[in-house]
Amino acid sequence: QVQLEESGGGLVQAGGSLRLSCAASPSTFSINAFGWYRQAPGKQREWVAGFTSGAGTNYADSVKGRCTTYRDNAKTTVYLQMDSLKPEDTGVYYCNVYLSPLGSSRWGQGTQVTVSS
């Protein structure tokens, strides 16, 4: 049974950085595609960044130039590096990964990011 573990959230001042991670286990599962989403209080979940083999890596305009997402060589962990954080980046961040050989996607449990002004 696959498990996803998200980590890396926290409280940071505006202008600071955080790196979120999302790890799949056991290592017999590989992450073939992935996306990051966030949900601010009282708002709908929105897409932040993602990767597919066909489209490559893409970012929402709101984070472009401030965030980088990537996957480790083992294809078991994905990361979202967030720099120059703003208060409007506050929310719960979720990863969504497409796994092989499972052939379907899974959501992480979410990690809270709070950016103070």
Residue pairs with C-beta under 8 A, 6 or more apart in sequence:
2 24
2 25
2 26
2 29
2 99
2 102
2 106
3 24
3 25
4 22
4 23
4 24
4 95
4 97
4 106
4 107
4 108
4 109
5 22
5 23
5 25
5 108
5 109
6 20
6 21
6 22
6 93
6 94
6 95
6 108
6 109
6 110
6 111
7 20
7 21
7 23
7 111
8 18
8 19
8 20
8 21
8 80
8 111
9 18
9 20
9 93
9 111
9 112
9 113
9 114
10 18
10 112
10 113
10 114
11 114
11 116
12 18
12 85
12 113
12 114
12 115
12 116
13 115
13 116
14 85
14 86
14 87
14 115
14 116
14 117
15 84
15 85
16 85
16 115
17 81
17 82
17 83
17 84
17 85
18 82
18 85
18 113
19 79
19 80
19 81
19 82
20 36
20 79
20 80
20 82
20 93
20 95
20 111
20 113
21 77
21 78
21 79
21 80
22 34
22 77
22 78
22 79
22 95
22 97
22 108
23 76
23 77
24 30
24 31
24 76
24 77
24 97
24 99
24 106
25 76
27 74
27 76
28 101
29 76
29 99
29 100
29 101
29 102
30 75
30 76
30 99
30 100
30 101
31 71
31 75
31 76
31 77
31 78
31 97
31 98
31 99
32 53
32 75
32 98
32 99
32 100
33 50
33 51
33 52
33 53
33 97
33 98
33 105
34 50
34 51
34 69
34 71
34 78
34 95
34 96
34 97
34 98
35 47
35 48
35 49
35 50
35 51
35 95
35 96
35 97
36 47
36 48
36 49
36 50
36 69
36 80
36 93
36 94
36 95
36 96
37 45
37 46
37 47
37 48
37 93
37 94
37 95
37 96
38 45
38 46
38 48
38 89
38 91
38 92
38 93
38 94
38 113
39 45
39 46
39 91
39 92
39 94
39 110
40 88
40 90
40 91
41 90
41 91
43 91
45 94
46 60
47 60
48 59
48 60
48 62
48 63
48 67
48 80
48 93
49 57
49 58
49 59
49 60
49 63
49 67
49 69
49 80
50 57
50 58
50 69
51 57
51 58
51 69
51 70
51 71
51 78
57 69
57 70
59 67
59 69
62 88
63 82
63 89
66 82
66 83
66 84
66 85
67 80
67 81
67 82
67 83
68 80
68 81
69 78
69 79
69 80
69 81
70 78
70 79
70 81
71 77
71 78
71 79
72 78
72 79
78 95
78 97
80 93
80 95
82 89
82 113
85 113
85 115
86 115
87 115
87 116
87 117
88 115
89 113
89 115
90 113
90 114
90 115
91 112
91 113
92 110
92 111
92 112
92 113
93 110
93 111
93 112
93 113
94 107
94 108
94 109
94 110
95 107
95 108
96 105
96 106
96 107
96 108
97 105
97 106
97 108
98 104
98 105
99 105
99 106
